[in-house]
Amino acid sequence: MNPVSQEHVDQVRRIIHEVLAGRASEIFLGRVDGILADWGSGKLSAAQACEKVQKTVSLFIDENLAKEIGTKCAPVVMREPIVKK
């Protein structure tokens, strides 16, 4: 996988932080930022990062918030180019 545009990573980060505002600790948000950093460096695809964030939020905070994150992040994830190996 290739590194992704930092703009896309920042856009998804803003969405997630807005949804979780007041509901998640700074430590939890740091873990989410770590997942997004893996996406930004090319270790994960946008879809993989989004799924991992959703699972984490669903498990530790709230399933409905995880669904909201997925819905709001979908347009950004869909813009990621598909790179064939």
N, C-alpha and C positions, 0 to 999 in steps of 0.2 A: 504494500500500500504506500501511497505517496502522501507527504504532508499536505494538509488542507489549508485553505485560506484562514488566516487568523481572524478575519472579519466574521466568517461563519461561526467559528468557535466562540467569539465574543458575543455574537448575536444569540446563540443558544444559551450561553452562560447568563446573559441578561434575562432571558425568558425564565430559566429555571430559578434564578434568584428572586425574580418578581413573584413567581408562584409560591415559593417557599418562604417568602418574607414573613418574619415573625413566628414561623412554625418550625424552623430548623436552627440548630446551633451553628456557630461558626466552624466548629470541628466537622460537623456533617457537611456543610457547604464546601469545606476544604477537600473532603473526600470526593465530592461531586466534581470539583475543579480538577482533581487528579485524573478522573476518568476523562474529562474533556481535554486535558493536556495529552493523554494518550491518543485521542482522536487527532488532535492538532499535529502531533509528531508522526502520525501515520501508523501507529501500532494498532489502532482500531478504525473501522469505517464509521461513518456518521450513524448508520443504522445500528451498529453494534454498541456504540457509545450511548446512543439514546435508549436502547433497550436496557443496557446495564444501569443507567441512571434511573429509569422507570422501575426496574426491579428493586433497586436499593431504596427508593422513595416508598414504594409499595410495602416493602418489608418493614421498614423502620418508622415510617410516618403515616401515610394514608394512601390507600389504593386509588381513591378518587383524584387526589393530587397527582399521582403518577399518570393517570389517564389524561389529565389536563396538560401535563408537561408533554406527553406524547402527541396530543392534538396540536398544541401550539408549536412544537418543534418540527412537525412533519414537513411543512413547506421548506424549511432550511435543509433538512435531511434529503428531501427529494431533489434538491439542486446540486447535490454532490455528484460530480461526474463518476461514472462507473469505469474503473480502470481494469482492463483484462490483463492477466499475467501471460 
